Amino acid sequence: ESSDDKEGLGTGFIYKDPTTNQIYIITNYHVIADYTYINVLIDYGVYRVEVIGTSSEIDMAVLKFIDDPPSITDELIIEDKNDNIEGEVAIAIGSPFGLDGTITKGIISCASRYIADEGLSYIQTDAAINSGNSGGPLFNDMGKVIGINTFIIKDTVGLGFALPSSVALNAFKSILKYGIIRKNYLGVTITDDYSIKGVIVDNVLNFGPSYNKLKKNDIILKFNNIDIPE
């Protein structure tokens, strides 16, 4: 429920920052839209929370309790890297159509799926995800969070997508530190040469991240350990 008494469906999960022991809620940005203060339902209790940082680009938001948070007995572990393998178990928890505490099970259909116009690699799963699941956690069979359930492809069955936990955890840290998600950049301009594999460095920004590391006419073959195709 938002600050102006509008109601909405969505899920989030409580995460304790291991460096400060502060308790936060992580969810999707589209679940909380543009609101600053929200009432959330946890174990039949209503808690007032404040939105402290969002990113519409990766569809993520971090919320902080204004009142005393609920007591936490089991702490969630968010995987800081995504070494997922197709066929592994995937478990989604959320509130589809308001049915809170719903658990669905499937597999990781694709560990790294790029969706057109999204610009991000998502975990694809066939675990049932419906309206209201957004923002909820996707677990592996060890009970660790491997992603945030984010969207489905409309009018399909078994095509759900989760923001990888490694991306979410880095975004969480950035929001706590800066209030926003700071973007990384190489500080170079590049040109394509379709006769070779990779891209050619055309110019290096003075005192940027690649200053004294790359130079004009260097060829970049991989980015984030992923081959750049011809």
N, C-alpha and C positions, 0 to 999 in steps of 0.2 A: 504494500500500500504506500503510495507516495504522499508527499507533504500536503497535496491538495485533495486528498481522499480518493484519488483514482486507484482502482485495484488492477493488479496485473499478475500473470502467472509466470513463474520462473524459479530457478533453483540456484543456490550458491552453496559453498562449503566453507567451514571454519578452518582456518589455518593459523597455527601459532608460529610466529617468527622466531626461529631458534636462537637468533642473536640478541633479541630483546625480551623474549617471552610475551610480547604483546599479541593479542588475539585479533584477527581480521577475518573478513569474509571476502572470498574471491568469487566472481561471477562474470557473466557476459555483460558487455556494455549495453546491448540492446534490451536486456532485462530491466535495467534501471533508467534507460533513456537519458534525459537531461536533468534528472532530479538530483538534489543535493542531500536531502534528508528523507529517509525511508523507514517505514515500520516493517520489520521482518518477523515471521513466525518460526519459532524454534521450540520444538517439544511442547506445543500448545501455549507457549509464552510469547508475548509480543515484545520486541526489543527495538529501541530507537537507534538507528545507525546513520553515519555520515559518509557520503562519498568523498574519498580523499584523492582519488586519481582514476582516470579512465584513458582508454585508447579506442576510438571507433575503428581505427585501421585494423587492429587485431581482435577487436570486439571483446575487450576485457575491462573489468572495473574492480577496484579494491575499496572495501567499505570498512569503517572503524566504528566500534560500539561507542555510543555516547554515554549510555548508562552502564552499570556493571554487566559484563558479559556472562553468559551461562557457564556453568562449570563444565570443564572438558575432562572426560575420562580417557578417551582414546584419541591420540593425536595422529593426524594424517601426515604421511610422508609423501612429499612431492619429488618424483624422480628428477634429478638435475640433468639427466641426459636421456635421450630416447633411443635405446637399442632394441626397439620392438621388432618382432619377426612376424610375418604373415602366418596366420593360423593359430597364434597364441590366443589365450582366453582374454576377452574384454568384458568388463562388467560396468554397466551404467546405473547410477542411482539418481533419482530426481522425482519431480512431481508432475508427471504428464497429465494434462487436463485437471490439475488440482488433486490428483491421487497421490498424496505425499508418501514418501518412503518407498516408492516403487523401484524394484530392482529388476533389471533385464540383463541377460547374458548372451554373448555371441563370441565372435572371434575378431581379430584384427584382419580385415580384408586386404588392406594395403597400409604398410607402415609409413609411407611418405607419398601422399597424393597431392599433386598440384592442381588447383582448380582455376580455370580461366577467370581472369580479372581479379582474383583474390590476392595473388602475389605471395601466398604463403603455402607451406607444405603442411597438410593435415593428416591425422590418423583417420583412416577410413575403417568403419566397423559396421557389422550387421546386427549388433545389439540394438534392440528396439528403442528408438528415440522419437519422441513426439513433442508437441507443443507443451511447454512447461518443464521439459528436461533441460532446456538451455541454461548454461552456467553451472550445471552439476558435474561431478567428477566422473571420469572414466578410469577404472581400476584395472590392474593386471591381476593374475591369480595369486600374487603375493600380498595383495591388499594395498599396493602403492598406487598413488595417483599418477597416471601416465598422460592424462589429457583433460581438457575441459570441453564437455559436449557443447557444440556451438551451432550447428545447423544440419538440416537434412535437405536432400533434393526433393522438391515438391512432387507429389503424385508418384512416388516410387516406394519400393519396399526394400529395407535392408541397406539403405545408402545414407548412413550417418557419418558426421565428420566432427572430429575433436581437435581443438588447438593443442599441440604437443606441450607436455609439461615443462620441457626445457625452455621453450619460448615463454610460457606463462610465468615461470619462476624468475627468469631474467627481467621480465616486465614488472613483476611484483617488486623486486629489489629496486628497480629504477623509479617506480612510482613512490616508494617509501622515501627514497633519497632525494628525488628531484620534483616529485609531484606530477611528473609526466614520464612518458617512455622516451628516453633519448635514443636517437637512431645512430647507428654506426655508419661510417662512410669511408671510402678508400682515399678520397682526395686526388683522384686521377680522372682524366678523360681518356676514352678508348676509341679505337677504330677497328672495324671488321676487315679481315682479309680472308675471304672464303676459300683461299687456296691452302690455308693452314688450319690446324686445330688450335683453338684459343682466340684471344683478342690481343691487339697490340696497344701498348701504352702510348698515347699521343702527347699527353702533357701531365706533369706532376705539380700539384698545388704546393706552393712554398709553405713550409712549416706545417703541412698537413700530416695526416697519419702515415702517408707513404713517403714523406720527405726523407731523403737519404737511404731509402729502402728500395724504391723503384726508380727507373729512369726512362726517358723517351726511347721508344722502340723495344722495350722489354716485352716479352710475350707471356701473358697470364694463361696458364694451362688449366688451373683448377681454382675454384672458389669455394671456401668452406668444405674443402676436401671432396668436392663434386667436380667431375670433369666438365670443362666447357666444350660443347660439341662444335664440330666444324660448321 
